[in-house]
Amino acid sequence: MSIGGIPLASAFLCCVALVATLRSIAPRLGLLDAPTARKVHHGHVPVCGGLAMFGALLAALAIRQGLQPPGGSLGHSMLPLAGTLGMLVAIGFVDDRWGMGAVTKLSLQVIAVSLLLGAGGDTYGNGLLHLPAAMPGRDWIATAITLLFIVGLINAYNMIDGLDGLAGALAAVTLIGLAVAGRLAGHASLVDDSLLLLAVVLGFLVFNLRRPGLRRALAFMGDAGSMMLGCAIAALIVELASHSPMTEGGFERIPSLLWLVAIPVIDTASLMIRRPLAGRSPMAADREHLHHLLLDSGLSPAQTTMVLAGTAALLAMVGVAGLMLRVPPALMAAGLALPALAHCALVWNCAHRRRETAQALVLSSEPAE
């Protein structure tokens, strides 16, 4: 690690200060989230975490640059990425403040990520898939797959952000895993970027994660924060897959890296399948997310976040171990079926319980003869 403690401490403290400041002016900005039947919180909560995290990240990047010797740079990953993150934060701010249609938001996400792939050049342009040079259209195919992956992970973190501390805790686990994976790969700049983002997320979790002394979240990250984190994590995965010295091509390590984001990816993929089968739009909001299922099975919000964060940590360790031991990618990909099947079993069990409960209510409401 070469980043040093000053930028990390600055990222954490700056995020804490910005969240505290923005919380006080959030009502005047109209950034308040009201409780609904689908949202698990009490009272109106300021939605300022995304703006605070982005501001803290920019401040920490500036401090890091100022501490570098003459001729140093921020690291190639953050130069094009910071601009794209700013676009996504702006899109999320509009959605958090005034609302935005799912198609419009998805279209703007695609535009923002397309600009990232263009501005990032070799950093992201050939991303997840290194195809044979003689293959017709290989650059377009590789870019399209990378675009799909980044936009998909943006929405995966956006959709998993439905419980106090959950999206932030999952992001923190993933960033720790990426820092370890980057260290194994000898990718110093990726380690620095992962730790810098981790410090920012931890600063936000001071206000968002339920714990003794904090019974409910004091601030939400909103779409601005969840989309920013999803994009940043996806971009770091692409960079590690594309430029890792321990592998010649990106695809060989993608199955292992997917273990680091298994929970939001599996939950989102499951919903994208189950909603159309139930006759609903894939982008429709509901209470069918993994955290909703755990809440319905009797866990408290804090317990649900703890269970999912702990599970994410175990899955991330499997992914890092796969990288360390150079497990064949086919085996790592096949292994992802285990958490996917566990998710399916939980969905089936919860659906079965709901049917039994509904039948019991119907029977109890029928008049006795």
C-alpha positions in Angstrom: 0.0 0.0 0.0 1.4 3.4 -1.0 -1.5 5.7 -0.3 -0.6 6.6 3.3 -2.8 7.4 6.3 -3.5 11.1 5.6 -5.6 10.7 2.5 -7.5 7.8 4.1 -8.2 9.8 7.3 -9.2 12.8 5.2 -11.6 10.7 3.2 -13.3 9.4 6.3 -13.4 12.6 8.2 -14.5 14.7 5.2 -17.4 12.3 4.6 -18.5 12.5 8.2 -18.3 16.3 8.1 -20.2 16.5 4.8 -23.0 14.1 5.9 -23.4 16.1 9.2 -23.6 19.4 7.2 -25.9 18.2 4.5 -28.3 16.6 7.0 -29.0 20.0 8.4 -29.9 21.5 5.0 -31.5 18.4 3.4 -35.0 19.6 4.2 -34.5 22.9 2.4 -33.1 20.9 -0.6 -36.1 18.6 -0.6 -33.9 15.6 0.1 -36.0 13.7 2.6 -37.2 10.1 2.3 -40.7 9.5 3.7 -41.6 6.0 5.0 -43.9 3.8 2.9 -45.2 0.3 3.1 -42.2 -0.9 1.2 -39.5 1.1 3.0 -38.2 -0.1 6.3 -37.6 3.1 8.2 -39.3 5.6 10.6 -39.8 9.3 10.0 -38.3 11.5 7.3 -34.7 10.7 6.7 -32.2 13.0 4.9 -31.0 11.6 1.6 -27.6 13.2 1.4 -25.1 10.3 1.7 -24.4 10.1 -2.1 -23.5 13.8 -2.3 -21.3 13.6 0.8 -19.4 10.5 -0.4 -18.7 12.0 -3.7 -17.5 15.3 -2.2 -15.3 13.4 0.3 -13.8 11.3 -2.5 -12.9 14.4 -4.6 -11.4 16.1 -1.5 -9.4 13.0 -0.7 -8.2 12.7 -4.3 -7.0 16.3 -4.2 -5.2 15.7 -0.9 -3.5 12.6 -2.3 -2.4 14.4 -5.4 -1.0 17.3 -3.2 1.0 14.8 -1.2 2.6 13.1 -4.2 6.0 14.2 -5.4 6.3 16.4 -8.5 5.2 14.6 -11.6 3.0 12.1 -9.7 -0.5 11.4 -10.7 -3.8 10.3 -9.2 -3.5 6.9 -10.8 -5.1 6.2 -14.2 -8.2 4.5 -12.8 -9.6 7.6 -11.0 -9.1 10.2 -13.7 -11.9 9.1 -16.1 -13.8 7.4 -13.3 -14.3 10.6 -11.2 -16.1 12.4 -14.0 -18.5 9.4 -14.6 -19.2 9.1 -10.9 -20.1 12.8 -10.9 -22.5 12.2 -13.7 -24.2 9.3 -11.9 -24.4 11.4 -8.6 -26.1 14.1 -10.6 -28.6 11.6 -12.1 -29.2 10.1 -8.7 -29.7 13.6 -7.1 -32.4 14.4 -9.7 -34.0 11.0 -9.0 -33.8 11.4 -5.2 -35.2 15.0 -5.4 -37.9 14.8 -8.1 -38.1 11.2 -9.2 -37.2 9.7 -12.6 -38.7 7.0 -14.8 -36.8 3.7 -14.8 -36.2 3.8 -18.6 -34.9 7.4 -18.4 -32.6 6.6 -15.6 -31.3 3.4 -17.3 -30.7 5.4 -20.5 -28.7 8.0 -18.7 -26.6 5.3 -16.9 -25.7 3.8 -20.3 -24.6 7.2 -21.6 -22.5 7.9 -18.5 -20.8 4.5 -18.7 -20.3 4.8 -22.4 -18.4 8.0 -21.8 -16.3 6.2 -19.2 -15.4 3.4 -21.6 -14.5 6.0 -24.3 -12.5 8.3 -21.9 -10.8 5.4 -20.1 -9.1 4.1 -23.2 -7.2 0.9 -22.5 -8.1 1.0 -18.8 -11.7 0.0 -19.4 -12.2 -0.2 -23.2 -11.3 -3.8 -23.5 -12.5 -4.6 -20.0 -13.9 -7.9 -19.1 -13.1 -9.9 -22.2 -9.8 -10.2 -24.2 -10.8 -11.6 -27.5 -8.5 -13.0 -30.2 -7.1 -10.2 -32.4 -8.3 -12.0 -35.6 -11.9 -12.0 -34.3 -14.2 -9.7 -36.3 -15.7 -6.9 -34.1 -13.8 -8.0 -31.0 -13.4 -4.5 -29.6 -17.2 -3.8 -30.0 -18.1 -7.1 -28.3 -15.6 -6.6 -25.4 -16.9 -3.0 -24.9 -20.5 -4.1 -25.0 -19.9 -6.8 -22.4 -18.1 -4.3 -20.2 -20.9 -1.8 -20.6 -23.5 -4.4 -19.6 -21.5 -5.4 -16.6 -21.0 -1.9 -15.2 -24.6 -0.8 -15.8 -25.8 -4.1 -14.3 -23.7 -3.6 -11.2 -24.8 0.0 -10.9 -28.4 -1.2 -10.7 -27.6 -4.1 -8.5 -26.3 -1.8 -5.8 -29.2 0.6 -6.4 -31.7 -2.2 -5.9 -30.0 -3.7 -2.8 -30.1 -0.4 -1.1 -33.3 -1.0 0.9 -32.2 -1.3 4.5 -30.2 0.7 6.9 -26.5 0.1 6.4 -26.9 -2.7 3.9 -25.6 -1.3 0.6 -22.8 0.5 2.4 -21.8 -2.6 4.4 -21.8 -4.8 1.2 -19.8 -2.2 -0.6 -17.3 -2.1 2.2 -16.9 -5.8 2.2 -16.3 -5.8 -1.6 -13.8 -2.9 -1.4 -11.8 -4.8 1.2 -11.8 -7.9 -1.0 -10.7 -5.8 -4.0 -7.9 -4.2 -2.0 -6.6 -7.7 -1.0 -7.0 -9.0 -4.6 -5.2 -5.9 -5.9 -2.4 -6.6 -3.5 -2.1 -10.2 -4.6 -2.0 -9.0 -8.2 0.7 -6.4 -7.5 -1.7 -3.6 -8.6 -0.8 -0.8 -6.2 -3.0 1.9 -7.7 -6.1 -0.3 -7.4 -5.3 -1.1 -3.8 -5.1 2.7 -3.1 -8.3 3.5 -4.9 -10.2 0.6 -3.1 -9.0 1.8 0.3 -9.8 5.4 -0.5 -13.4 4.5 -1.4 -13.6 2.2 1.6 -12.7 5.1 3.9 -15.4 7.2 2.3 -18.0 4.5 2.7 -17.1 4.0 6.4 -17.5 7.7 7.0 -21.1 7.4 5.6 -21.8 4.3 7.6 -21.3 6.3 10.8 -24.7 7.8 10.1 -26.3 4.9 8.3 -25.5 1.6 10.1 -27.7 0.6 13.0 -25.7 -0.3 16.1 -25.8 0.2 19.9 -26.5 3.8 20.4 -28.0 4.3 16.9 -31.3 2.6 16.6 -32.1 4.0 13.1 -30.2 5.5 10.2 -29.6 9.3 10.4 -29.0 9.6 6.6 -29.5 7.6 3.5 -27.2 7.4 0.5 -30.0 7.6 -2.1 -29.7 6.7 -5.7 -26.8 9.1 -6.0 -24.8 7.1 -3.5 -25.8 3.6 -4.6 -25.2 4.2 -8.3 -21.8 5.9 -7.5 -20.7 2.9 -5.5 -21.9 0.3 -8.0 -20.1 2.1 -10.8 -16.9 2.5 -8.8 -16.8 -1.1 -7.8 -17.6 -2.4 -11.3 -14.8 -0.2 -12.7 -12.3 -1.5 -10.2 -13.2 -5.1 -11.1 -12.9 -4.3 -14.8 -9.5 -2.7 -14.2 -8.2 -5.6 -12.1 -9.5 -8.2 -14.6 -8.0 -6.3 -17.5 -4.6 -5.3 -16.2 -3.7 -7.8 -13.5 -0.1 -9.0 -13.9 -1.1 -12.5 -12.7 -3.2 -13.2 -15.8 -2.9 -12.5 -19.5 -6.6 -11.9 -20.1 -9.5 -10.6 -18.1 -11.9 -13.5 -18.4 -9.8 -15.9 -16.5 -10.3 -14.1 -13.2 -13.8 -12.7 -13.6 -15.5 -15.8 -12.0 -13.4 -15.3 -8.9 -14.1 -11.5 -8.8 -17.8 -12.1 -9.1 -17.7 -13.8 -5.7 -16.9 -10.4 -4.3 -20.3 -9.0 -5.5 -22.3 -12.2 -5.4 -25.1 -11.1 -3.1 -26.3 -7.9 -5.1 -25.7 -9.7 -8.4 -27.7 -12.8 -7.5 -30.5 -10.9 -5.8 -30.9 -8.6 -8.9 -30.7 -11.5 -11.4 -33.3 -13.3 -9.4 -35.7 -10.3 -9.4 -35.2 -9.8 -13.1 -36.4 -13.3 -13.7 -39.2 -13.5 -11.0 -40.9 -10.2 -11.8 -41.7 -10.9 -15.5 -42.8 -14.4 -14.5 -45.3 -12.8 -12.1 -46.5 -10.4 -14.8 -44.6 -7.3 -13.6 -42.0 -5.1 -15.1 -38.4 -6.1 -14.2 -37.8 -2.6 -12.9 -41.0 -2.5 -10.7 -40.4 -1.8 -7.0 -41.6 -4.5 -4.6 -40.8 -6.3 -1.4 -39.2 -9.4 -2.9 -35.6 -8.5 -2.3 -33.4 -10.8 -0.3 -33.4 -8.4 2.7 -37.2 -8.2 2.6 -37.4 -12.0 2.6 -35.1 -12.2 5.7 -37.2 -9.5 7.4 -40.4 -11.5 6.7 -38.8 -14.6 8.2 -38.4 -12.8 11.5 -35.0 -11.1 11.5 -34.7 -7.4 12.6 -33.3 -4.8 10.2 -29.9 -4.8 12.1 -29.8 -8.6 12.1 -30.6 -8.8 8.4 -27.8 -6.4 7.6 -25.4 -8.3 9.8 -26.3 -11.7 8.2 -26.0 -10.4 4.6 -22.7 -8.6 5.3 -21.3 -11.6 7.0 -22.4 -13.8 4.1 -20.9 -11.4 1.7 -17.6 -11.5 3.6 -17.5 -15.3 3.4 -18.2 -15.2 -0.3 -15.6 -12.6 -0.8 -13.0 -14.8 1.0 -13.9 -17.6 -1.4 -13.3 -15.3 -4.4 -9.9 -14.0 -3.0 -8.9 -17.6 -2.2 -9.7 -18.5 -5.8 -7.4 -15.8 -7.0 -4.6 -16.7 -4.6 -4.7 -20.4 -5.4 -5.3 -19.9 -9.1 -8.4 -22.0 -9.1 -9.6 -22.8 -12.7 -12.2 -20.2 -13.8 -14.7 -22.9 -14.8 -14.6 -24.3 -11.2 -15.1 -20.8 -9.7 -17.9 -20.1 -12.1 -19.6 -23.4 -11.3 -19.2 -22.7 -7.6 -21.4 -19.6 -7.9 -24.3 -22.0 -8.4 -24.2 -22.7 -4.6 -25.1 -19.2 -3.4 -27.5 -18.9 -6.3 -29.3 -22.2 -5.3 -29.3 -21.1 -1.6 -31.0 -17.9 -2.7 -33.6 -19.9 -4.7 -34.3 -22.1 -1.7 -34.9 -19.0 0.5 -37.2 -17.5 -2.1 -39.2 -20.8 -2.4 -39.4 -21.2 1.4 -40.6 -17.6 2.0 -43.2 -17.9 -0.8 -44.4 -21.2 0.8 -44.7 -19.5 4.2 -46.7 -16.6 2.6 -49.1 -19.0 1.0 -49.6 -20.9 4.2 -50.2 -17.6 6.1 -52.7 -16.4 3.5 -54.6 -19.7 3.6 -54.7 -19.6 7.4 -56.1 -16.0 7.3 -58.7 -17.1 4.8 -59.8 -20.0 7.0 -59.8 -17.9 10.2 -62.1 -15.3 8.5 -64.7 -17.8 7.3 -67.8 -17.9 9.6 -68.3 -21.0 11.6 -71.2 -23.2 10.6 
